[in-house]
Amino acid sequence: AVDVPKFTYQNRGAPGEENDCRRMHVDAAATVAQSPGNVLVGMPSYSEAEWMAGELDSRLEKPVLLDSSSADDVTEELKAEFFRGEPKVLVTSIRGTLTEGVDYEGDRLAAAVVCGVPLINTASPRTRAVRTAYDREFGDGFETALTVPAVRKARQALGRVIRGPEEVGVRAFVDARYARESWNAVRQYLPEYEREEFQPVSPDMLGFGVQRFWERAEE
């Protein structure tokens, strides 16, 4: 769990803005993406995925594929291209179809990165209505209607890496909300065993940790 600025709109601004928040998320994703094999990068939305893909494409030697909201046949072809040939990086929305229910077993995926917490648009009329209903029923509509489903989506994305007891891989949550406690942290929504697995790490130590992991995996 990489302790970098929270990937909130207040911190990151619109796609394309240059600031420390965006730079640190790109740095972390690029560091993990250098793992030997296919790497999945999940972003909170397709627009953010497009931005991240452009940033990674200019920094990595691996081919970078971009998933967008598209028909099933287009998505299937993209998935097949990802699995074919040399190692690649696939950037997608965590709320898309490539981060859950897809078979990445064996050597199909070496690492996965999730940047930010994929909360849905809180300003839409439907979201406000659902949140209000949960407020009345459970007392905390934001937690029940938004936070818990978002964390579940993020966990499902990282869960693509390890599909069996013999598999190894790197899984990285990139956002301070996964790394430490704060007023809007989500770490407490991870099961206890995952809180133990996802150890907080500073961004300057991430590269060392990833390199050491793969050196040990090859021994």
C-alpha positions in Angstrom: 0.0 0.0 0.0 1.9 3.0 -1.3 1.6 6.1 0.9 1.2 8.8 -1.8 -1.3 11.7 -1.9 -4.9 10.6 -2.1 -6.1 10.4 -5.7 -9.0 12.7 -5.1 -10.2 15.4 -7.5 -9.1 18.1 -5.0 -5.5 16.7 -5.1 -5.2 15.6 -8.7 -7.4 18.1 -10.7 -8.5 17.2 -14.2 -6.7 14.7 -16.4 -3.6 16.4 -17.9 -2.9 18.7 -15.0 0.7 18.6 -13.7 1.0 18.3 -10.0 2.7 16.2 -7.3 -0.3 14.0 -6.8 -0.4 12.9 -10.4 3.4 12.6 -10.7 3.6 10.4 -7.7 0.9 8.0 -8.9 2.5 7.7 -12.3 5.9 7.1 -10.7 4.4 4.3 -8.5 2.5 2.7 -11.5 5.6 2.8 -13.7 7.8 1.3 -10.9 5.4 -1.7 -10.6 4.9 -1.9 -14.3 8.6 -2.7 -14.7 7.9 -6.2 -13.2 8.9 -9.1 -15.6 5.6 -9.9 -17.2 2.1 -8.6 -17.9 0.9 -5.8 -15.6 -2.6 -4.5 -15.1 -3.1 -0.9 -14.0 -6.6 0.1 -12.7 -7.8 3.7 -12.6 -11.0 5.1 -11.1 -12.5 6.0 -14.5 -11.8 5.5 -18.2 -10.8 9.2 -18.6 -8.1 8.7 -15.9 -7.1 5.4 -17.6 -6.5 7.3 -20.8 -4.4 9.8 -19.0 -2.3 7.1 -17.2 -1.8 5.1 -20.4 -0.4 8.2 -22.1 2.0 8.9 -19.2 3.2 5.3 -19.0 3.6 4.9 -22.8 6.3 7.7 -22.7 8.2 6.1 -19.8 8.1 2.3 -20.4 9.7 0.0 -22.9 6.8 -2.4 -22.7 3.8 -1.8 -25.0 1.0 0.0 -23.2 -2.6 -1.0 -24.1 -5.6 1.1 -23.2 -9.0 -0.3 -22.5 -12.0 2.0 -23.1 -15.7 1.6 -22.7 -16.5 -0.5 -25.8 -18.4 -3.5 -27.2 -17.8 -7.0 -25.9 -16.0 -8.1 -29.1 -13.6 -5.2 -28.9 -12.8 -5.9 -25.2 -12.2 -9.6 -26.0 -9.8 -8.7 -28.8 -7.9 -6.4 -26.4 -7.7 -9.1 -23.8 -6.4 -11.6 -26.4 -3.7 -9.1 -27.5 -2.7 -8.5 -23.9 -2.1 -12.3 -23.4 -0.3 -12.7 -26.7 3.4 -12.4 -27.2 5.7 -10.1 -25.2 4.9 -8.7 -21.8 2.6 -5.6 -21.9 0.9 -3.1 -19.6 -2.9 -2.9 -19.8 -4.5 0.2 -18.3 -8.3 0.2 -17.6 -11.0 1.5 -15.4 -11.5 -0.4 -12.2 -15.2 -0.1 -12.9 -14.8 -1.8 -16.2 -15.0 -5.5 -17.2 -11.4 -6.5 -17.2 -10.8 -6.3 -13.5 -13.3 -9.0 -12.4 -14.4 -12.3 -13.7 -11.4 -12.5 -16.1 -9.1 -15.5 -16.0 -5.5 -14.3 -15.4 -4.1 -17.6 -14.0 -0.7 -18.9 -14.6 1.8 -16.4 -16.1 -0.9 -14.2 -17.7 -0.4 -11.5 -15.0 2.7 -10.7 -13.0 1.5 -7.5 -11.2 -1.5 -5.2 -10.7 -1.7 -1.6 -9.6 -4.8 0.2 -8.3 -4.5 4.0 -8.2 -7.1 5.7 -6.1 -10.4 4.6 -4.6 -13.0 4.1 -7.4 -15.9 5.9 -5.9 -18.8 6.6 -8.3 -20.0 10.1 -9.1 -21.5 11.3 -5.9 -23.4 14.2 -7.6 -25.6 12.1 -9.8 -29.4 12.0 -8.9 -29.4 8.2 -8.7 -26.3 8.2 -6.4 -27.9 10.8 -4.1 -31.1 8.8 -4.0 -29.4 5.5 -3.1 -27.2 7.3 -0.5 -30.3 8.8 1.1 -32.1 5.4 1.2 -29.1 3.8 2.9 -28.8 6.8 5.3 -32.4 6.1 6.4 -31.8 2.3 6.7 -28.3 2.0 8.1 -27.3 5.5 9.2 -24.3 5.8 6.9 -25.3 5.9 3.3 -21.9 7.0 2.0 -20.2 4.0 3.5 -22.8 1.5 2.4 -23.6 2.8 -1.0 -20.2 4.1 -2.1 -17.2 3.2 0.0 -17.8 -0.5 0.5 -18.5 -1.2 -3.2 -15.5 0.9 -4.3 -13.1 -1.0 -2.1 -14.6 -4.3 -3.3 -13.9 -3.3 -6.9 -10.3 -2.4 -6.0 -9.8 -5.7 -4.2 -11.2 -7.6 -7.2 -8.8 -5.9 -9.5 -5.7 -6.9 -7.4 -7.2 -10.3 -6.9 -6.5 -11.1 -10.6 -2.8 -11.6 -9.9 -2.9 -14.6 -7.5 -5.2 -17.3 -8.8 -3.6 -20.3 -7.3 -1.2 -21.5 -4.5 1.8 -21.7 -6.8 1.5 -18.2 -8.3 3.5 -15.2 -7.3 3.0 -11.5 -8.2 3.1 -7.9 -7.0 -0.1 -6.2 -5.9 -0.1 -2.5 -5.1 -2.7 -0.1 -3.8 -1.5 3.4 -4.6 -3.2 5.9 -2.4 -2.7 7.0 1.2 -6.2 5.9 2.1 -5.1 2.3 1.7 -1.8 2.8 3.6 -2.8 4.6 6.8 -5.7 5.8 8.9 -7.3 9.2 8.2 -10.8 10.6 8.2 -11.6 9.1 4.8 -9.2 6.1 4.9 -10.4 2.8 3.5 -7.8 0.5 5.0 -10.3 -0.6 7.7 -12.6 -2.0 4.9 -9.9 -4.6 4.0 -10.1 -8.0 5.8 -7.7 -8.3 8.6 -5.4 -10.7 6.7 -5.2 -8.3 3.8 -4.3 -5.4 6.1 -1.3 -7.6 7.2 -0.4 -8.4 3.5 -0.7 -4.8 2.2 2.1 -3.2 4.3 2.4 0.6 4.0 5.5 1.7 2.0 6.8 5.1 1.2 7.1 5.9 -2.6 10.9 6.1 -2.4 11.1 2.5 -1.1 8.7 1.0 -3.6 11.3 0.4 -6.3 13.6 -1.4 -3.9 10.7 -3.5 -2.6 9.6 -4.6 -6.1 13.1 -5.4 -7.2 13.8 -7.4 -4.0 10.5 -9.3 -4.4 11.4 -10.5 -8.0 14.9 -11.4 -7.0 13.5 -13.6 -4.3 10.9 -15.1 -6.6 13.6 -16.1 -9.0 15.7 -17.9 -6.4 
